[in-house]
Amino acid sequence: MLRYDINMKEFTKKTVILANGTVPLHTIPLDAIRTATRVICCDGAADKLIPLGREPDWIVGDLDSLSDAARKLYAARIVEDLDQERNDLTKAFKLCLKNRWREIVVVGATGGREDHTLGNLSLLVDFARQLDLILLSDTGLFTPLRESAALATVPGQPISIFSFDPKCAITSTGLKYPLSNARLNRWWQATLNEALASSFQLDFDGGPLLVFQGYS
């Protein structure tokens, strides 16, 4: 089955988590926010959501970056979590698991500090077996894959593949630079690839993998 055709916007009508990174400018992440069933804000991201024409359904975090005005206005929607061993995105994922909201679109988790971006991307892999996740940036879509899958695309679309397990053997079909039982031990090794047709296939044991598709 083809997964996550970003041109068809199959990710809409899901739960959106708005992280407290850079506010997106691209229409795809903005449309995801506007059409979501619910929006969960990571702490001060609630203040960034309101100018986009929506109010937060939930606000989760240690509240160190949330404005006093938003704290008062949305007091009944706040889930305060003071655990300093977990970041706010992790806390938002935990809230989704508790409420059985499993189809999740993450927005606003990139931009700003690069260490935050890398940490947020790695969290997709950590929660990939518990939640059906995608992350939308201003340049493309990140999808953690738990198992072999075909992903919808368009010819020429930028594709990058990241493996967190050097023992995981990966074979691809439909990419300009094919992989054949490739074991990746560096993040750069399967980046800057390109789709050849309307879909491509990744076959692997182990994982999860993290796949980036640039917007077409």
N, C-alpha and C positions, 0 to 999 in steps of 0.2 A: 504494500500500500504506500502511495506517495504521502509524504509528510510535509506540512508547513509550506505550502505554496504562498510565498510572501506577495506575489502578484494578485492572488485571489483573496488575500487577507483572511485566511482561515483561522487566524489567531484571535479574531475579535469575539466579543461576547464572552470573554474569560475574566478571571480575576487578574487585575493588574497590580503589581507592586511597584510603587514609585520610590526609588532610592534617592538619597540626598546628594546625587552627583549633578552633572550638568543637565540642565533642562533641554530636552530634545527640540530640534528645529525641523527635522524631516517629517513629512506628512504621515508616514507609516507609524512611527511610535506615537505621534500625536493622535492619530485616528484610533489607535489601540486604547489610549487613555479615554477618549471621548465615548467609545462604544463599549467599554468594559461593563460587566455586570456589577462589579464593585472595584474600588480602588483603595488599596492599603498603602499608607504613606509611612516611610521610615523617618520618624522624628520630624526634623525641620523641613522635609520634603513637602509637608502639608502646606507650608507657606508658599511653595513654588507651584503647587497644584491649582490653587484658587484662581490665579490669573489665566489659567488654561480653560476656565469655564466649568470646572467641576469642584465639588467639595469632597473631602476625604470621607470614606465610609468607616475607616479605622485608621488610627495612628498608633504605631508601636515603636518602642525604643526607651532609652533612658531619659529622654526629653531634654537633653543638654543643648539642643539647637532649635527647639520649637519656640516660637515667639509667645509672649505672654497673652497676646490677643487671641491667637489660635488655641492656646491652652484653655482659655476661658470659654471660647465659642464652641469648641468641640470636646468639652470635658467628658461627656457621656460616651464618646467614641475612642477614648484613649486607653491603650493597654500598656501600662508602665512596666518596664522590665529593666531592672538596675544591674543585671548580670554583666559585669565588665569582661567576662571571658568569651562573650559572644557579641558579634557586631549586630547592627540593627537589621540587616538583610537576613541574617540567620534567624533572628527573632520573628521577622515577618513570615519566613518559611514555616517556622514552628506554629505560628498562629493559623496558617493555612492548613497544616496537617491536623491540628486540633479540631478544626471546623470542617474537615473533609473537602476543602476546596483544592482540587488536585490539578486543574488546568490553569497554569500560571504564566503570565507574561511579565517579565521584569523590564522596567524602563528607568532611565536615569541612573544606571549603575556604572556608567563610564564617564570619561571626562574628568577634569580636575586632577587630583593626585593619581599618579600611575600605580602606586602601591594599592590604593583602594580598588582601582579597576582590576588589577590582577587578582586581588583577593576575592572580589565579587565573581569573577569568571570561574575561579576554582570552586566556589560554592555551588555553581550549577552542577558540577560533576559530583560533589558530595551528596547532593539531594536528588540526583537523577533517578535513582531507583525508588524514590518515595513519591516524587511529584513529576507531572508532565510539564516540563519547563522549556521556555524559550526566553532569550534576552534580545531586546531590540536596542541598537545604538543609533547614532545618526548616520552611520555608513552601512550597516548591515544587520544580519540576524545570526545569533549564536544558538546552536541547538546541541544539547548533550544527548548522545545516543547510547541507550542501554544495550542495544542489540543491533544486528545487521539490519539495514533499512535502505530504501530508495527515497531520495529527496527530490522534490520538484524544483526545477530551475529553468533557465533560458540559456541558449548558446552564448558563450562568452562571459557568463557570470563569474565573478571572482569567487574562488573556493579555497579555504584553508582548513587543514585537519590537524588537531592537536591530540596527542595521546599522553595520558598520565601514568601509563603502565608500559615500560619498555619491553615486556614480555608479550604484549598483545600484537598479534600478526594481523595486518590489515591489507585487504585486496580491494581495489576500486575498479569500477566499470563506468565509462562515460566521462572521464576526465582527460584533459590534454596530456598530463603527465601521470600515467597510471602507476598504481601501487600494486605490488605483487608480494604478498606475505611480508610486507615491510614492517619492521619493528622500529619504532621511533623513540630515540632516547634524548632528543633535543626538540624544543618547541618549533624551531624554524624549519625542520626537515620536510614537512609536507605543506608548507605555506605557499601562497602565490600561485595556486593552480587555477584551472579554468574549466568550466563546464562545456561539454561539446554538444549537448542535445537538451531535450525537455526534462530530463531527469538524470541522476547518476546514482550508482549503487555502491554501498560500502558493506563489505563482509568481514567480520572479525569475531574472535572469541575473546572474552574478557571485557576490557573497557571499564567504565564508559569512555567514549570519545567525545570531543568537543569540536563541532563543525561550524565554521563561519561561512556565510553566504552574503556577498555584497549585494546591495540593492541594484536591481537591473533598471 
